[in-house]
Amino acid sequence: MRCSFSLLLAFLALPLSAQTYYPPRGDWAVASPQALKVDTEKLAAAVDYAIASENPASKDQAIVQATTFGAKEPYDQIIGPMGVRAAANGLIVYKGKVIARWGDVDSVDMTHSIAKTFLTTITGLAWQHGLIANLQDKVGPYMPHGTALYEGEHNSQIRWEHLLRQTSDWQGTLWGKPDWADRPEGKTPADWPNRPLRTPGSHYKYNDVRINLLALSTLYVWRKPLPEVLNQQIMQPIGASSTWRWYGYDNSWIELDGQQVQSVSGGGHWGGGIFINAWDLARFGYLFLRDGKWQEQQLLSKDWIAQARSGGSANAEYGFANWFLNPGRKALPNAPETAVTFQGAGRNVVYIDQENDLLMVTRWIGNGDELNQLVGKVLAALPD
């Protein structure tokens, strides 16, 4: 007993910065702004701004799809679940403690392309566990016989890193969606199917068909449903709720080792993706704020995170999907150059700022400069 008491005293004597806080399941400690020397009035103004800057688009995500992507793209049929979102909501976590919240942070809404960050995290775990030997490996040899996903002179050159960075330029059709139909290129619709082919790795193109290809390829490597992997390896250890879900498409089912398994989608472009609340998004972001560590567990390799947050040769502002970087502070002039965001349409954002020990989740904010302005207002409230 004397030994245990001595250890407790030693722990309590540690500087506050050494006692990293991790929120237990179902709870997150709240601190008053004053306790952390945060300017209360400026913080309140930032929250008011987030609420006032809500995206004016319809809350019905099926209507948004029909009037944005669907209005400009062929093959726009929705083939996965969609939802009606809540109003603007979010959380601000400073030095591990919640200092502000607004809106319905319990609402389980589509998170759109932040699903890509969950997906690349699961691909990273496959690499971490040795299921993928090297990210420079060609993907084709990892696929089961008969899939034909990476056959041909062009597609056979694709490597794991190309898929992760959205530089694969994969050519084909998956789940009824041709690669060229997502954000089509060309002056007229007749040009779309005849898009130029680029050497894999040389050209960045944001493309959900190819992200869904990464999801399917990662599923073949794990040989079990990706939501199950995510739940076991990440969401349970970080104390996430049981309310989040990860959906695929009506037609994205495959036979895997004799079982019918759904390949999930990496976003909500045609429906599906991850439906989640702001609290669980904050836990996911907090894991990366703490360099992949939760309590005493290093859930994600620091080497993996370093790769994910490095810019690619084809796009210095984009790491692995969906790590948006801030070199030269071009994307977010008000944020440090080292800040990272995970972003999805609508606009869903997880803002990670290690320099300021700051995490922010803001959901359904406007698509223009609103995020940059919000970041500036929050940072202005923090102590010098």
C-alpha positions in Angstrom: 0.0 0.0 0.0 2.9 2.4 0.8 4.3 1.8 -2.6 1.0 2.5 -4.4 0.5 5.7 -2.4 4.0 6.9 -3.2 3.3 6.3 -6.9 0.1 8.2 -6.7 1.9 11.2 -5.0 4.5 11.0 -7.8 1.8 11.1 -10.4 0.0 14.0 -8.8 3.3 15.9 -8.7 3.7 15.7 -12.5 3.2 18.9 -14.5 -0.3 19.3 -15.8 0.9 19.0 -19.4 2.2 15.5 -18.7 -1.2 14.2 -17.5 -2.9 13.8 -20.9 -6.6 13.5 -20.5 -8.6 10.9 -22.5 -12.4 11.1 -22.2 -14.0 7.9 -20.8 -16.8 6.3 -22.7 -20.0 8.3 -22.5 -18.5 11.4 -21.0 -16.1 14.2 -21.8 -14.8 16.6 -19.2 -15.9 20.2 -19.6 -13.8 23.2 -18.5 -14.9 26.8 -18.2 -13.1 29.0 -20.7 -11.9 31.1 -17.7 -10.2 28.1 -16.1 -8.0 27.7 -19.2 -7.5 31.5 -19.7 -9.7 31.5 -22.8 -11.5 34.8 -23.6 -15.1 34.1 -22.9 -16.6 36.8 -25.1 -14.4 36.0 -28.1 -15.2 32.3 -27.7 -18.9 33.1 -27.6 -18.6 35.2 -30.7 -16.9 32.3 -32.5 -19.7 30.0 -31.6 -22.3 32.6 -32.7 -20.5 32.8 -36.0 -20.5 29.1 -36.5 -24.3 29.0 -35.9 -24.9 32.0 -38.1 -22.7 30.5 -40.9 -24.8 27.4 -41.4 -24.8 26.1 -45.0 -28.1 27.4 -46.5 -28.6 24.3 -48.6 -31.5 21.9 -47.9 -31.1 19.7 -44.9 -32.4 16.8 -47.0 -29.2 15.3 -48.3 -31.0 13.6 -51.2 -32.1 17.0 -52.4 -28.6 18.4 -52.1 -27.3 15.5 -54.1 -29.9 16.0 -56.9 -29.1 19.8 -57.1 -25.3 19.6 -57.0 -23.6 16.5 -58.3 -26.8 15.1 -59.8 -27.4 18.3 -61.8 -24.0 18.0 -63.4 -23.1 14.3 -63.7 -24.4 11.3 -65.5 -25.1 8.1 -63.5 -26.2 10.2 -60.7 -28.7 7.7 -59.2 -28.6 7.4 -55.5 -27.8 3.8 -54.5 -27.2 4.1 -50.8 -28.9 5.5 -47.7 -29.3 9.3 -47.5 -30.5 11.4 -44.5 -32.0 14.6 -43.3 -29.4 16.4 -41.3 -29.6 18.5 -38.1 -28.9 22.2 -38.0 -25.3 23.5 -37.5 -23.6 21.9 -34.5 -20.1 21.4 -33.2 -17.6 21.1 -30.4 -14.4 22.9 -29.4 -11.9 20.9 -27.3 -8.9 22.8 -25.8 -6.2 21.1 -23.8 -8.3 18.0 -23.8 -11.4 19.6 -22.3 -14.7 20.7 -24.0 -14.9 24.5 -23.7 -17.8 25.1 -26.1 -20.6 23.2 -27.9 -23.5 24.3 -30.1 -26.5 22.7 -31.7 -27.5 19.0 -31.6 -24.2 17.3 -31.2 -25.9 14.0 -30.6 -27.5 13.9 -34.1 -26.3 11.0 -36.2 -25.8 12.5 -39.6 -24.0 11.8 -42.8 -20.4 12.8 -42.7 -19.8 12.5 -46.4 -16.1 12.5 -47.3 -14.8 12.3 -43.8 -15.6 8.6 -44.4 -12.5 8.7 -46.6 -10.3 9.4 -43.5 -11.9 6.5 -41.7 -11.3 4.3 -44.7 -7.6 5.2 -45.1 -7.2 4.7 -41.4 -8.4 1.1 -41.9 -6.0 0.7 -44.8 -3.3 2.0 -42.5 -4.1 -0.6 -39.9 -3.8 -3.3 -42.7 -0.3 -1.9 -43.3 0.5 -1.7 -39.6 -0.6 -5.4 -39.2 1.5 -6.5 -42.1 -1.4 -7.4 -44.3 0.0 -4.8 -46.8 3.8 -5.2 -46.9 4.6 -1.9 -48.6 2.5 1.0 -49.8 4.7 1.0 -53.0 3.4 -2.5 -53.8 1.2 -2.9 -56.7 -2.4 -3.6 -55.6 -3.2 -6.2 -58.2 -1.3 -9.1 -56.6 -3.2 -8.6 -53.3 -6.6 -9.3 -55.0 -8.2 -12.7 -55.2 -8.3 -14.6 -58.5 -11.0 -13.5 -60.9 -11.6 -9.9 -59.6 -10.0 -8.3 -62.7 -9.9 -4.9 -60.9 -6.2 -4.2 -61.8 -5.8 -6.0 -65.1 -4.4 -4.2 -68.2 -1.4 -2.1 -68.9 -2.8 1.0 -67.2 -4.5 -0.4 -64.1 -1.8 -2.9 -63.3 0.6 -0.1 -62.5 -1.5 1.2 -59.6 0.1 1.0 -56.1 -1.5 1.3 -52.7 -0.1 4.8 -52.2 -1.8 6.0 -55.4 -5.2 4.9 -54.1 -4.5 6.6 -50.8 -3.5 9.9 -52.4 -6.2 9.9 -55.1 -3.6 9.7 -57.8 -4.4 6.2 -59.2 -6.3 7.4 -62.3 -7.9 3.9 -62.3 -10.0 3.3 -65.3 -13.2 1.2 -65.1 -16.7 0.9 -63.6 -17.5 -0.1 -60.0 -21.0 -0.5 -58.5 -22.5 0.8 -61.8 -20.5 4.0 -61.7 -17.8 4.7 -64.4 -14.7 6.5 -63.1 -15.2 9.2 -65.7 -18.8 10.0 -64.5 -17.5 11.4 -61.2 -16.6 15.1 -61.8 -16.4 14.5 -65.6 -13.7 16.1 -67.7 -14.2 17.7 -71.1 -16.1 20.4 -72.8 -19.1 18.4 -73.8 -20.7 15.1 -72.5 -19.3 13.4 -75.6 -15.8 14.0 -74.2 -16.4 12.5 -70.8 -15.9 8.8 -71.6 -12.8 9.6 -73.6 -10.9 11.4 -70.8 -7.1 11.5 -71.0 -5.2 8.7 -69.2 -2.5 9.8 -66.8 0.3 7.6 -65.5 -0.7 6.4 -62.0 0.8 8.6 -59.3 1.3 11.6 -61.6 -2.1 13.3 -61.4 -4.4 14.1 -58.5 -8.1 13.7 -59.1 -10.8 13.7 -56.4 -12.9 10.7 -57.4 -15.3 8.6 -55.3 -15.3 5.7 -57.7 -11.6 5.2 -57.0 -12.1 5.7 -53.3 -14.7 3.0 -53.4 -12.1 0.8 -55.2 -9.8 1.4 -52.2 -12.6 0.3 -49.9 -13.1 -2.9 -51.9 -9.4 -3.6 -52.2 -8.9 -3.0 -48.4 -11.9 -5.4 -47.7 -10.2 -8.1 -49.8 -7.0 -7.6 -47.7 -8.8 -7.7 -44.3 -11.2 -10.5 -45.3 -13.8 -9.2 -43.0 -16.3 -6.2 -43.1 -14.5 -2.9 -42.7 -17.1 -1.5 -40.2 -16.2 -4.5 -38.0 -12.5 -3.7 -38.3 -13.2 0.0 -37.5 -15.3 -0.9 -34.5 -12.8 -3.3 -33.0 -9.6 -1.5 -33.7 -10.6 2.1 -33.3 -14.1 3.0 -32.2 -14.3 0.7 -29.2 -10.9 1.6 -27.8 -11.6 5.3 -28.1 -14.9 5.0 -26.3 -17.2 5.9 -29.2 -20.9 5.4 -28.9 -22.8 2.6 -30.5 -24.8 4.9 -32.7 -22.5 5.4 -35.7 -22.9 3.3 -38.9 -21.0 2.7 -42.1 -23.0 1.9 -45.1 -22.3 0.8 -48.7 -24.6 0.6 -51.7 -27.5 -1.5 -52.5 -25.4 -3.3 -55.1 -22.0 -3.3 -53.4 -22.2 -6.8 -52.1 -19.5 -9.5 -52.8 -18.9 -13.0 -51.8 -15.9 -13.2 -49.5 -14.7 -16.5 -48.3 -18.2 -18.0 -48.8 -20.0 -15.2 -47.1 -22.0 -12.2 -48.5 -20.3 -9.0 -47.4 -21.1 -5.4 -48.2 -18.2 -3.2 -49.5 -18.7 0.2 -47.8 -18.4 3.5 -49.5 -15.9 6.3 -48.9 -18.4 9.1 -48.9 -22.0 10.1 -49.5 -21.7 11.0 -53.2 -24.3 8.4 -54.2 -25.5 7.7 -50.6 -24.0 5.6 -47.9 -20.8 6.3 -46.0 -20.5 7.0 -42.3 -23.4 8.3 -40.3 -22.1 9.7 -37.0 -22.5 12.3 -34.3 -20.2 15.2 -33.4 -19.0 13.5 -30.2 -17.7 10.4 -32.0 -16.1 12.6 -34.7 -14.4 14.5 -31.9 -13.1 11.2 -30.4 -11.7 10.2 -33.8 -10.0 13.6 -34.3 -8.7 13.5 -30.8 -6.9 10.2 -31.5 -4.9 12.0 -34.2 -4.4 15.1 -32.0 -2.7 12.7 -29.7 -0.6 11.1 -32.4 -2.6 7.9 -32.6 -2.4 7.1 -28.9 -5.3 6.5 -26.6 -4.6 6.0 -22.9 -1.6 3.6 -22.9 -2.4 2.1 -26.4 -0.7 3.2 -29.6 -3.7 2.4 -31.7 -2.2 3.9 -34.9 1.5 3.9 -35.9 3.2 7.3 -35.7 4.9 6.3 -38.9 1.5 5.9 -40.6 0.3 9.2 -39.4 3.4 10.9 -40.6 2.8 9.5 -44.1 -0.9 10.4 -44.0 -0.2 14.0 -43.2 2.6 14.5 -45.8 1.7 16.1 -49.1 2.0 14.2 -52.3 4.1 15.1 -55.3 0.9 15.7 -57.3 -0.8 17.8 -54.6 1.1 19.3 -51.7 -2.1 20.2 -49.9 -3.5 16.7 -49.8 -2.1 13.8 -47.8 -3.9 10.5 -47.6 -7.6 10.8 -48.2 -9.0 12.9 -46.6 -6.1 14.7 -44.9 -6.3 18.3 -46.0 -3.0 20.1 -45.3 -2.1 23.8 -44.9 1.3 24.4 -46.5 2.0 28.1 -46.8 -1.2 28.6 -45.0 -3.0 28.8 -48.3 -6.0 26.7 -47.5 -6.6 28.2 -44.0 -4.6 31.5 -43.7 -5.8 31.9 -40.1 -4.5 28.5 -39.0 -1.0 27.3 -38.3 0.8 25.7 -41.3 0.8 22.4 -39.4 -3.0 22.3 -38.9 -4.9 19.4 -40.6 -8.6 19.1 -41.4 -10.7 16.1 -42.3 -13.5 17.4 -44.5 -16.7 16.2 -46.1 -19.4 17.9 -48.1 -22.1 19.9 -46.4 -19.6 21.1 -44.8 -18.4 18.6 -42.2 -15.0 19.4 -40.7 -12.7 17.9 -38.0 -10.0 20.5 -37.3 -6.8 19.3 -35.7 -4.3 21.8 -34.4 -1.4 20.3 -32.4 0.4 23.6 -32.0 -2.5 25.0 -30.0 -3.7 21.7 -28.5 -7.0 22.4 -30.2 -9.6 20.2 -31.7 -12.8 21.4 -33.3 -15.7 19.6 -35.0 -18.0 21.9 -37.0 -20.9 20.5 -38.9 -22.9 22.1 -41.7 -20.9 25.3 -41.9 -20.8 27.2 -45.2 -18.6 26.1 -48.1 -16.7 29.4 -48.6 -14.3 31.2 -46.3 -16.5 30.4 -43.2 -14.2 27.7 -41.9 -11.1 29.9 -42.1 -13.0 32.7 -40.4 -14.2 30.4 -37.6 -10.7 29.1 -37.0 -9.4 32.7 -36.7 -12.1 33.6 -34.2 -11.4 30.5 -32.1 -7.7 31.1 -32.1 -8.2 34.7 -31.2 -10.0 33.6 -28.0 -7.1 31.4 -26.8 -4.4 32.7 -24.5 -1.2 34.1 -26.1 
